[in-house]
Amino acid sequence: MSTLQISMPPEYGYVLLTATLSTLVNYYHVRLTSRHRRLASIPYPNAYAPASEAAASKDKYLFNCAQRAHANFLEHQPQFLVSLLISGLKFPVFSAVMGVVWCAGRVVYARGYTDPGKTKGEGRMRGSFFYGGQVGLLLGSIWAGVGWTGVGERVLGAVGM
């Protein structure tokens, strides 16, 4: 059985900085949600304002939007980090750029979701470009994994390439 040795390229520092940036984006979500919680007077441990109250109060509606944007961020961050760290071993600069795109998209998503001029949280769509970064990192991770397993070379060799 052979072993796979992975060396980190010098540019991997950009990947680590981008991972750290995603933590700062999480702090941004925390502050945004906390501010809206205070404005809406939603006590802890309530995660959301009831739908009837949110329908009657713009502050409570915006708190629910901020809370949902934060929850959506937390739903996506694990696969973002895994893809970033794996893809970054093979493609560090590409991965860091995709990571910054993802982080910027998450901020724009949260700001749009809590835009008082938008209804039904439709402002969040402004930040949906974060998916481009997330898909880029997923593809980079797949490509890196295929390269490390040698599957790509065997497939290309089998078809005469």
Secondary structure as the mmCIF struct_conf table of DSSP 4:
data_model
#
loop_
_struct_conf.conf_type_id
_struct_conf.id
_struct_conf.beg_label_comp_id
_struct_conf.beg_label_asym_id
_struct_conf.beg_label_seq_id
_struct_conf.end_label_comp_id
_struct_conf.end_label_asym_id
_struct_conf.end_label_seq_id
TURN_TY1_P TURN_TY1_P1 PRO A 10 GLU A 11
HELX_RH_AL_P HELX_RH_AL_P1 TYR A 12 ALA A 40
TURN_TY1_P TURN_TY1_P2 SER A 41 SER A 41
TURN_TY1_P TURN_TY1_P3 TYR A 44 PRO A 45
BEND BEND1 ALA A 47 TYR A 48
HELX_RH_AL_P HELX_RH_AL_P2 ALA A 51 ALA A 56
HELX_RH_AL_P HELX_RH_AL_P3 LYS A 58 LYS A 90
HELX_RH_AL_P HELX_RH_AL_P4 PRO A 92 TYR A 113
TURN_TY1_P TURN_TY1_P4 THR A 114 THR A 114
TURN_TY1_P TURN_TY1_P5 PRO A 116 GLY A 117
BEND BEND2 THR A 119 THR A 119
TURN_TY1_P TURN_TY1_P6 LYS A 120 GLY A 121
HELX_RH_3T_P HELX_RH_3T_P1 GLU A 122 GLY A 127
TURN_TY1_P TURN_TY1_P7 SER A 128 PHE A 129
HELX_RH_AL_P HELX_RH_AL_P5 PHE A 130 THR A 149
TURN_TY1_P TURN_TY1_P8 GLY A 150 GLY A 150
HELX_RH_AL_P HELX_RH_AL_P6 VAL A 151 ALA A 158
TURN_TY1_P TURN_TY1_P9 VAL A 159 GLY A 160
#
